[in-house]
Amino acid sequence: MCTYSLRMTDGEKKLLQDYADTQGISMADALKRAFFNMLEDEYDIKAADEAYAEYLRDPETISMAEMKKKYDL
């Protein structure tokens, strides 16, 4: 495991500590949670953008019933 140092204002620290306290977690866990949630959101946005671009290239869609029939589900 590694350790990082982070500089923040007293106001930022208080905000982080207050959030961590309301969640019942440490400040480190609050930062990790926020960071990984942000990464997940960015990944989801990228996947959605790619899916939309694919749809724009070929806007043909099929229903869920057709999809189930096609793949014998």
Secondary structure as UniProt FT lines:
FT   HELIX           10..23
FT   HELIX           27..57
FT   HELIX           64..70
FT   TURN            71..72
//
